[in-house]
Amino acid sequence: MKRAAAAFLVGLVFGAGLLVSGMTDPAKVLGFLDVTDAWDPSLALVMAAAVAVFALLYRLALKRPRPLLAADFAQPARRGIDARLVVGALLFGVGWGLSGFCPGPAIVSAAFGDPRVWAFVAAMVVGVAIARIPGLRAVDRGAE
């Protein structure tokens, strides 16, 4: 119960941060991504601040013997760059550039009732479901 409450609180703070920073506004995000025309660098400052906060807190967290709400720290098993990572990054970037949404801001924005956002979130859910189909993970077989 404590973990669920903490996750809910962190999610609320994260969602509020996305709203305040403008990352839920597709026009602002597309302005940030359009470096050839009317570039809006304000989201670069948001991202830089987020990276700085993460870097500081990550270092502090790893100095602890274990996380506050888990038995141990979860570290990624894979560290290399493989085809699956590259394809996923390309799909993420294309989706972000076409829609102006990435997953977190899209979920926050879905609460406001825009059918375009619902379509994006639905496509995202379908994409996750497709990625979990065992037969379609042939790209992984070479790396394992």
Secondary structure by P-SEA (a helix, b strand, c coil): caaaaaaaaaaaaaaaaaaaaccccaaaaaaaacccccccaaaaaaaaaaaaaaaaaaaaaaacccccccccccccccccccaaaaaaaaaaaaaaaacccccaaaaaacccccaaaaaaaaaaaaaaaaaacccccccccccc
